Amino acid sequence: MELEIDDLVNVLKIINTATERGVFKANELSFVGKTYDKFAVFVRSAQEESAQQPQDGESAQNDSE
């Protein structure tokens, strides 16, 4: 089983939902926020990198032209 970007997006959604529902104590919010921010930066970076890479069929087509 592999960990994928979509799994990390789901973690961000879980943290957001838990925060909205008041699951965390006030003294835990800083730690939760820092962790959320780290995940969010990683996910954005990975998504941007993925968007910049050619799709599987594209590079083969461009090479043959």
KAUR-V823799 format. One record per pair of residues at least 4 apart in sequence whose C-alpha atoms are under 6 Angstrom apart, sorted by the first residue. I is the first residue (numbers start at 1). J is the second residue. D is the distance in whole Angstrom. If there is no record, write none. Layout:
I	J	D
I	J	D
This chain:
18	23	5
19	23	6
29	33	6
54	58	6
